[in-house]
Amino acid sequence: MTTTAARPASTDSAWRSPAASYYLLVAASATLVLVGLAVVLSSSSIYSIGRADGNAYALFMVQVGALLLGLVALGVGSRMTITMWRRSAPWVLFISVILLIVVATVGIESGGNTAWIRVGLVTMQPAEIAKLGLALYLGVVLSNFRHELTSFKRIMVPGGIVTAGIIALVMVGRDMGTAVVVLLVAAAAYWVAGLPIRFFSIGVIVSGIAIAIMMREQESRMRRLLVWLAEDCDRQLECYQSTHGTWALASGGLWGLGPGMSREKWGYLPAADNDFIYAIVGEEFGLIGTLLVLIAFAMIVIAVNRIVHRHRDPFVQITAAAIGAWIVGQAAINIAVVVGLAPVTGVPLPLVSSGGSSLVMSLAAIGVLMAFARREPGAAEAFAARPSVIKRSLAVMSRSRRG
């Protein structure tokens, strides 16, 4: 009876621990990355065979290389102090703006968007760096002026102008999906900074009008919207991608067809390893796999919420909220597209989809959140009181020898 009663108390104690946010981020990130690796290996193999001299692992190895670089960024970032992240904010933003200007002049076009540049043998998407740079920068400026966000001038200078500039540079490349994610980053930052609801409402209306105008300006965007709104469309033309994404999810059932057993990856579902990778997760791992991904993102939401409410530093609160809106908001858009709740748009599923820039910068952003989580009130003491893995292992081995 004593053991049974102790378990809920132990679980409750772990949940209330100041270190819980950190471990939630670790568990969620590890889950998403492992699922992503498995599905990228499966979904990219067919395309790799046809493109890379028959090497089925070509694109997967690129993803592994990006993962290793991202893990370095996560490890270094999680050990940086809050002061170091605050000081690095303008530099990260400045580098991203320079790279976005380069994209606007000599960028590489793919899928109707000009969002990439080639640096040596590496192709990168600077907008991913801009998301982190903007989150950090807004954390700095809004934490300094959060009590003055009652006038249009202070709202726009400097945070609003910088946000508008980033969105404008992204839209030069016609990447509306990324522009919407950047808008989510700014919205979350201003919300946590305490922007009065009247200004927030005006911003939502203005953003909605701007999005409507951008939709009308480009024929492909309007066509995607009309196809999504249509009750019936040609499955071999306008609805081809969304139809095959739905078929992939439906054929997975509860447990899925099994790892590597996807049928849609055989050239039927476009962007199977990227924008529509959630459909392949559902096909190979079933409802259980898709729910696991949703639970992992829910864990990130809980961790970010804990950081925002438990931390006393407004820079941490605002930056964490902005990063959380980026990671989880982008995931929500991607999943909504796959399940048919939103028109098709080109945003990857963070930490899961193939794409080096997205994976590296998503892991770097998680590293920032981990750095903040490590410095929650009481977290340092909780980490210090917890024995290391090595010490625990040695203790277990010592007890087994004595037994």
C-alpha positions as CSV (number, residue, x, y, z in Angstrom):
1,M,0.0,0.0,0.0
2,T,2.8,2.4,0.8
3,T,4.5,1.8,-2.6
4,T,1.2,2.3,-4.5
5,A,0.5,5.6,-2.6
6,A,4.0,6.9,-3.3
7,R,3.7,6.7,-7.1
8,P,1.2,9.5,-7.6
9,A,3.1,11.7,-5.1
10,S,6.3,11.0,-7.0
11,T,4.7,11.8,-10.3
12,D,3.2,15.0,-9.0
13,S,6.5,16.0,-7.6
14,A,8.3,15.5,-10.9
15,W,5.6,17.5,-12.7
16,R,6.0,20.4,-10.3
17,S,9.8,20.3,-10.5
18,P,11.4,23.5,-11.9
19,A,13.3,21.2,-14.3
20,A,10.1,19.8,-15.8
21,S,10.1,22.3,-18.7
22,Y,13.6,21.3,-19.7
23,Y,12.8,17.6,-19.8
24,L,9.5,18.2,-21.7
25,L,11.6,19.9,-24.4
26,V,14.1,17.1,-24.5
27,A,11.4,14.4,-24.7
28,A,9.4,16.2,-27.3
29,S,12.4,17.1,-29.5
30,A,13.8,13.6,-29.4
31,T,10.4,12.1,-30.3
32,L,9.9,14.4,-33.3
33,V,13.5,14.0,-34.6
34,L,13.4,10.2,-34.4
35,V,10.0,10.0,-36.1
36,G,11.3,12.4,-38.7
37,L,14.4,10.4,-39.4
38,A,12.4,7.2,-39.9
39,V,9.9,8.8,-42.2
40,V,12.4,10.9,-44.2
41,L,14.5,7.7,-44.8
42,S,11.4,6.0,-46.1
43,S,9.8,8.8,-48.1
44,S,12.9,10.2,-49.7
45,S,14.4,6.9,-50.8
46,I,12.4,6.5,-54.0
47,Y,13.2,10.1,-55.1
48,S,16.9,9.6,-54.2
49,I,17.2,6.4,-56.3
50,G,16.0,8.3,-59.4
51,R,18.1,11.3,-58.8
52,A,21.4,10.4,-57.1
53,D,22.9,7.6,-59.1
54,G,20.7,5.0,-57.6
55,N,21.8,5.8,-54.0
56,A,18.6,5.5,-51.9
57,Y,20.3,7.1,-48.9
58,A,21.4,10.3,-50.6
59,L,18.8,12.7,-49.2
60,F,18.6,10.9,-45.9
61,M,22.4,11.4,-45.4
62,V,21.9,15.1,-46.1
63,Q,19.2,15.1,-43.4
64,V,21.6,13.3,-41.0
65,G,24.2,15.9,-41.7
66,A,21.8,18.7,-40.9
67,L,20.7,16.9,-37.7
68,L,24.3,16.7,-36.5
69,L,24.8,20.4,-37.1
70,G,21.5,21.1,-35.5
71,L,22.4,19.1,-32.4
72,V,25.6,21.1,-32.1
73,A,23.5,24.3,-32.3
74,L,21.1,23.0,-29.7
75,G,23.9,21.9,-27.4
76,V,25.7,25.2,-27.5
77,G,22.5,27.2,-27.4
78,S,21.2,25.4,-24.4
79,R,24.4,26.2,-22.5
80,M,24.4,29.9,-23.3
81,T,23.2,32.4,-20.6
82,I,20.2,34.6,-21.0
83,T,22.6,37.6,-21.3
84,M,24.5,36.0,-24.1
85,W,21.2,35.4,-26.0
86,R,20.1,38.9,-25.4
87,R,23.4,40.3,-26.8
88,S,23.3,38.0,-29.8
89,A,19.8,39.0,-30.9
90,P,20.8,42.0,-33.2
91,W,23.6,40.0,-34.8
92,V,21.4,37.0,-35.6
93,L,18.8,39.4,-37.1
94,F,21.4,41.4,-39.0
95,I,22.9,38.2,-40.6
96,S,19.4,37.0,-41.6
97,V,18.5,40.3,-43.2
98,I,21.7,40.4,-45.2
99,L,21.0,36.8,-46.4
100,L,17.4,37.7,-47.3
101,I,18.6,40.6,-49.4
102,V,21.0,38.1,-51.2
103,V,18.0,35.8,-51.8
104,A,16.0,38.7,-53.3
105,T,18.8,39.4,-55.8
106,V,20.3,36.0,-56.7
107,G,18.0,33.5,-55.0
108,I,17.2,30.0,-56.2
109,E,13.6,29.4,-57.3
110,S,11.8,26.2,-56.5
111,G,8.1,25.4,-56.5
112,G,7.2,29.0,-57.5
113,N,9.1,30.5,-54.5
114,T,12.5,32.2,-54.5
115,A,13.7,31.4,-51.0
116,W,17.1,29.7,-51.2
117,I,20.7,30.5,-51.8
118,R,23.7,28.3,-52.5
119,V,26.8,28.7,-50.3
120,G,29.4,26.3,-51.7
121,L,27.9,22.8,-51.7
122,V,25.1,23.9,-49.3
123,T,21.7,25.2,-50.2
124,M,20.1,27.2,-47.3
125,Q,16.9,29.1,-46.6
126,P,17.7,32.3,-44.8
127,A,14.1,32.9,-43.8
128,E,14.6,30.1,-41.2
129,I,17.4,32.2,-39.6
130,A,15.1,35.3,-39.7
131,K,12.5,33.6,-37.6
132,L,14.9,33.0,-34.8
133,G,16.5,36.4,-35.3
134,L,13.1,38.2,-35.1
135,A,12.0,36.3,-32.0
136,L,15.2,37.3,-30.2
137,Y,15.1,40.9,-31.4
138,L,11.5,41.4,-30.4
139,G,12.3,39.9,-27.1
140,V,14.9,42.6,-26.5
141,V,13.0,45.6,-27.8
142,L,9.6,44.8,-26.5
143,S,11.0,43.9,-23.0
144,N,12.5,47.4,-22.9
145,F,9.4,49.2,-24.2
146,R,6.6,47.0,-23.0
147,H,5.1,49.7,-20.8
148,E,5.0,52.1,-23.7
149,L,3.0,50.0,-26.2
150,T,0.1,52.5,-26.1
151,S,0.9,54.6,-29.1
152,F,1.3,53.7,-32.8
153,K,4.8,55.2,-32.8
154,R,6.1,52.9,-30.1
155,I,4.4,49.9,-31.5
156,M,6.0,50.4,-34.9
157,V,9.4,51.7,-33.8
158,P,11.5,49.6,-33.9
159,G,9.7,46.3,-33.6
160,G,6.9,46.8,-36.1
161,I,9.1,48.2,-38.8
162,V,11.6,45.4,-38.4
163,T,8.8,42.8,-38.6
164,A,7.3,44.5,-41.7
165,G,10.8,44.6,-43.3
166,I,11.3,40.8,-42.7
167,I,7.9,40.0,-44.1
168,A,8.5,42.3,-47.2
169,L,11.9,40.5,-47.9
170,V,10.2,37.1,-47.6
171,M,7.4,38.2,-49.9
172,V,9.9,39.3,-52.5
173,G,10.5,35.6,-53.0
174,R,6.7,35.0,-53.0
175,D,6.9,32.7,-49.9
176,M,3.6,33.5,-48.3
177,G,3.6,30.4,-46.0
178,T,6.8,31.6,-44.4
179,A,5.5,35.2,-44.2
180,V,2.4,33.9,-42.2
181,V,4.7,32.1,-39.8
182,V,6.8,35.3,-39.3
183,L,3.5,37.1,-38.6
184,L,2.7,34.5,-35.9
185,V,6.1,35.1,-34.3
186,A,5.4,38.8,-34.1
187,A,1.9,38.4,-32.9
188,A,2.9,36.1,-30.0
189,A,5.7,38.5,-29.0
190,Y,3.4,41.5,-28.9
191,W,0.7,39.6,-27.1
192,V,3.0,38.5,-24.3
193,A,4.5,42.0,-24.2
194,G,1.1,43.3,-23.3
195,L,-0.1,45.1,-26.4
196,P,-3.5,46.5,-25.7
197,I,-6.3,44.5,-27.3
198,R,-7.6,47.4,-29.4
199,F,-4.2,47.6,-31.2
200,F,-4.1,43.9,-31.5
201,S,-7.5,43.8,-33.1
202,I,-6.4,46.5,-35.6
203,G,-3.3,44.5,-36.4
204,V,-5.4,41.3,-37.1
205,I,-7.7,43.3,-39.4
206,V,-4.8,44.9,-41.3
207,S,-3.0,41.6,-41.6
208,G,-6.1,39.9,-42.9
209,I,-6.6,42.5,-45.6
210,A,-2.9,42.3,-46.6
211,I,-3.1,38.5,-46.9
212,A,-6.3,38.8,-49.0
213,I,-4.5,41.2,-51.3
214,M,-1.5,38.9,-51.6
215,M,-3.8,36.0,-52.4
216,R,-5.4,37.9,-55.2
217,E,-2.1,39.2,-56.7
218,Q,-0.7,35.7,-57.5
219,E,-2.8,33.3,-59.5
220,S,-1.4,30.1,-58.0
221,R,-2.4,31.2,-54.4
222,M,-5.9,32.1,-55.5
223,R,-6.2,28.8,-57.3
224,R,-5.2,26.8,-54.2
225,L,-7.7,28.7,-52.1
226,L,-10.5,28.1,-54.7
227,V,-9.6,24.4,-54.9
228,W,-9.7,24.1,-51.1
229,L,-13.1,25.8,-51.0
230,A,-14.5,23.7,-53.9
231,E,-16.8,20.9,-52.9
232,D,-15.7,18.9,-56.0
233,C,-12.6,19.1,-58.0
234,D,-10.6,17.0,-60.4
235,R,-8.6,14.5,-58.4
236,Q,-6.0,14.1,-61.2
237,L,-5.4,17.9,-61.5
238,E,-6.2,20.5,-58.8
239,C,-6.8,18.1,-55.9
240,Y,-4.1,15.6,-56.8
241,Q,-1.8,16.3,-53.9
242,S,-4.4,16.8,-51.2
243,T,-6.3,13.7,-52.4
244,H,-3.2,11.5,-52.2
245,G,-2.4,12.9,-48.8
246,T,-5.9,12.0,-47.6
247,W,-5.5,8.5,-49.0
248,A,-2.2,8.1,-47.3
249,L,-3.7,9.0,-43.9
250,A,-6.8,6.8,-44.5
251,S,-4.8,3.7,-45.6
252,G,-2.7,3.8,-42.4
253,G,-5.6,2.8,-40.1
254,L,-4.9,2.5,-36.4
255,W,-1.4,0.9,-36.5
256,G,-0.2,1.8,-40.0
257,L,1.3,-0.2,-42.8
258,G,4.6,-0.5,-41.1
259,P,8.0,1.4,-41.4
260,G,9.0,1.8,-45.0
261,M,5.7,0.3,-46.3
262,S,4.2,3.5,-47.7
263,R,2.6,3.3,-51.1
264,E,2.1,7.0,-51.7
265,K,5.9,7.6,-51.5
266,W,6.3,5.8,-54.9
267,G,5.8,9.0,-56.8
268,Y,2.1,9.4,-56.1
269,L,2.3,12.1,-53.3
270,P,4.3,15.2,-54.2
271,A,6.6,16.6,-51.4
272,A,6.1,13.3,-49.4
273,D,9.3,13.9,-47.5
274,N,8.6,17.6,-46.8
275,D,5.4,19.5,-46.8
276,F,3.2,16.3,-46.7
277,I,5.4,14.1,-44.5
278,Y,2.6,14.0,-41.9
279,A,0.6,12.0,-44.4
280,I,3.4,9.4,-44.6
281,V,3.6,9.3,-40.8
282,G,-0.1,8.4,-40.8
283,E,0.3,5.8,-43.6
284,E,3.3,4.0,-42.1
285,F,2.6,4.4,-38.3
286,G,-1.2,4.9,-38.4
287,L,-3.3,6.9,-36.0
288,I,-0.9,6.0,-33.2
289,G,2.0,7.7,-35.0
290,T,0.1,10.9,-35.9
291,L,-1.1,11.2,-32.3
292,L,2.4,10.7,-31.0
293,V,3.5,13.7,-33.2
294,L,0.6,15.8,-31.8
295,I,1.5,14.9,-28.2
296,A,5.1,15.9,-28.8
297,F,4.0,19.3,-30.0
298,A,1.6,19.6,-27.1
299,M,4.6,19.0,-24.8
300,I,6.4,21.9,-26.4
301,V,3.3,24.1,-25.8
302,I,3.2,23.1,-22.1
303,A,7.0,23.7,-21.8
304,V,6.7,27.2,-23.4
305,N,3.7,28.0,-21.3
306,R,5.7,27.1,-18.1
307,I,8.6,29.2,-19.2
308,V,6.5,32.2,-19.9
309,H,4.6,32.0,-16.6
310,R,7.4,31.0,-14.3
311,H,10.2,33.2,-15.6
312,R,10.6,36.8,-14.2
313,D,12.6,38.1,-17.2
314,P,10.4,39.8,-19.8
315,F,13.0,39.1,-22.5
316,V,12.7,35.4,-21.8
317,Q,8.9,35.5,-21.6
318,I,8.5,37.3,-25.0
319,T,11.2,35.4,-26.8
320,A,9.9,32.0,-25.6
321,A,6.4,32.8,-26.7
322,A,7.6,33.9,-30.1
323,I,9.6,30.8,-30.6
324,G,6.7,28.6,-29.4
325,A,4.4,30.3,-31.9
326,W,6.9,29.6,-34.6
327,I,7.4,25.9,-33.9
328,V,3.9,25.0,-32.9
329,G,2.1,27.4,-35.2
330,Q,4.0,26.2,-38.2
331,A,3.3,22.6,-37.2
332,A,-0.4,23.5,-36.9
333,I,-0.4,25.0,-40.4
334,N,1.4,22.0,-41.9
335,I,-0.9,19.5,-40.3
336,A,-4.0,21.5,-41.2
337,V,-3.0,21.4,-44.8
338,V,-2.4,17.6,-44.8
339,V,-5.8,16.9,-43.2
340,G,-7.6,19.3,-45.4
341,L,-8.4,22.1,-42.9
342,A,-6.3,24.7,-44.9
343,P,-5.3,25.3,-48.5
344,V,-2.0,23.8,-49.6
345,T,0.9,25.9,-48.7
346,G,4.6,25.2,-48.6
347,V,5.7,25.1,-44.9
348,P,7.6,22.1,-43.5
349,L,6.7,20.2,-40.3
350,P,9.3,21.4,-37.8
351,L,11.8,18.8,-36.6
352,V,10.2,16.2,-38.8
353,S,10.2,17.2,-42.5
354,S,13.3,17.0,-44.6
355,G,15.2,20.2,-45.2
356,G,18.5,21.2,-43.6
357,S,17.8,24.8,-42.9
358,S,14.5,24.1,-41.2
359,L,15.9,21.3,-39.0
360,V,19.0,23.2,-38.0
361,M,17.2,26.4,-37.0
362,S,14.3,24.5,-35.3
363,L,16.9,22.7,-33.1
364,A,18.7,26.0,-32.5
365,A,15.4,27.5,-31.4
366,I,14.7,24.5,-29.1
367,G,18.2,25.1,-27.7
368,V,17.2,28.7,-26.8
369,L,14.1,27.4,-25.0
370,M,16.2,24.9,-23.1
371,A,18.6,27.7,-22.1
372,F,15.6,29.5,-20.7
373,A,14.2,26.4,-19.0
374,R,17.5,25.7,-17.3
375,R,17.3,29.1,-15.7
376,E,13.7,28.9,-14.4
377,P,13.4,29.8,-10.7
378,G,14.7,26.8,-8.8
379,A,15.8,24.9,-11.9
380,A,19.5,25.2,-11.1
381,E,19.0,23.7,-7.7
382,A,16.9,20.9,-9.1
383,F,19.6,20.0,-11.6
384,A,22.3,20.1,-9.0
385,A,20.3,17.9,-6.6
386,R,19.7,15.3,-9.4
387,P,22.6,12.7,-9.6
388,S,24.2,12.4,-13.0
389,V,23.5,9.5,-15.3
390,I,27.0,8.1,-14.8
391,K,26.7,8.3,-11.0
392,R,23.3,6.5,-11.1
393,S,24.7,3.8,-13.4
394,L,27.7,3.2,-11.2
395,A,25.4,3.0,-8.1
396,V,23.2,0.4,-9.8
397,M,26.3,-1.6,-10.9
398,S,27.7,-1.5,-7.3
399,R,24.4,-2.7,-5.8
400,S,24.2,-5.6,-8.3
401,R,27.8,-6.7,-7.4
402,R,26.9,-6.7,-3.7
403,G,23.8,-8.7,-4.4
